[in-house]
């Protein structure tokens, strides 16, 4: 039978425990039992495993370290209650069939199965436990519940009169019920994350626990099942930035976030309905009006107890909130890219360098409005300021280049002049002439490099002699003319002699002059 369980989130359990979050909350966040959380933390303490963990400490590796597999038949194996409850909802599936499959699985794993009557008894006891409800008292500064309000507000286009819906994000501190509300044009990821950032700034702090709705901007439904929600990567990254644990509410379970559900109804009455007769021509106008109504809503006294949301928040909850991080979270987009042969990756028609050792490898790219980060196997290998403006720009870090490419960057006029001066005066004059022959010095770097490299092929002495000869009949000899002179001088010994005086007419120098006797 196909295994339906997913890998226990050992890393996340250890991370959340480092935030001093209760075992019950960790169990809800990670989709495991409280007993499992207790066992994992106890074993981790025994083995001195604590947060932070390196990237090599995956859930699979932690599972091997914490709970090495050993077969035993001493205790009977209990059924997988979540799997059984889900399967019983399918047509034609009954307890007898599930018991037979359970026995087969026990036999394959060397476990002792329960009798059918015991099997049914344990399933019944588990169902009774599931139906039990209880009031969970909340502590000040412990938890925030967030949701989108059901009824949207409206914005009117001043030119066309077209009406656009604006969706209300609601965040509520569960102890004081102090609320935050902001309107957005859509309910996409960018709006969702931006709303959280503004909410934390409004509250002036962070709670250890965040309870969102089971919406697509919070939970990756393709990777999640009924009992184990998987957070979207960006949302989980935001939670790590604010050092909070996200515990998504179950689908169609409003009791999991009663304060947000209740506040949504109150918000609809006190804010949306109160503004129904007003017209707003921009999102900024709407949010300014919302802030006024929100201040009134939070200051309004409770009906059945003393104080107000604002009073409880300032007096009991705000002092217990964790401090905000030094910088607010910046929403990031993730994509994959392949490192090109020029050791750059392309992001929105701009190019960013990566260490040349990663050429042809696929890398993960984290993109924000201000920065580009490149990761390989979860390790950051490059970081750049994001380029804006004209497409086709390059951001290149010298250390990312191969050594021979780095040497190319060192090409400049002064370097060529120093190199030429070591060969001789005439060579230095020719190089100076080449560098100044065009309006842009860099246009002649290749010619300078080619000319100076001739000293390695023919010897520095012959190059100096060729440059000396070339200068006699041209103040700005070319690389090609000097190379041709070296070819004619290839088998001619070099002798030192006094330089001839330059004649007033070049044609009177005679054949011996051009024969290479100098």
ABEGO torsion letter per residue (X at the ends): XBBABBBBBAAAAAAAAAAGBBAAAAAAAAGBBAAAAAAAAAAAAAAGBBOBBBAABBAAAAAAAABBBBBBAABBBBBBAAAAAAAAABBGBBAAAAAAAAAAAAAAAGBBBBBAAAAAAAAAAAAAAAABBBBBBBBBGABBBBBBBABBBBBBBAAAGBBBBBBBBBBBBAAAGBBBBBBBABABAAAAAAAAAAAAAAAGBBBABBBBBBBAAABBAAABBAABBBBBAAAAAAAAAAGBBBBBBBBGBAAABAAAAAAAAAAAAAAAAAAAABBBABAAAAAAAAAAAAAAAAABBBAABBEBAAAAAAAAAAAABBBBBABBBBBBBBBBBBBBAAGBBBBGGBBBBBBAAABGBBBBBBBBAABBBBBBGGBBABBBBBBBEBBGBBBBBAAABBAAAAAAAABBAAAAAAAAAAAEAAAAAAAAAAAAABABAAAAAAAAAAAAAAAAAAEAAAAAAAAAAAAAABABBBAAAAAAAAAAAAABBBBBBBBBBBBABAAAAEAAAAAGAX
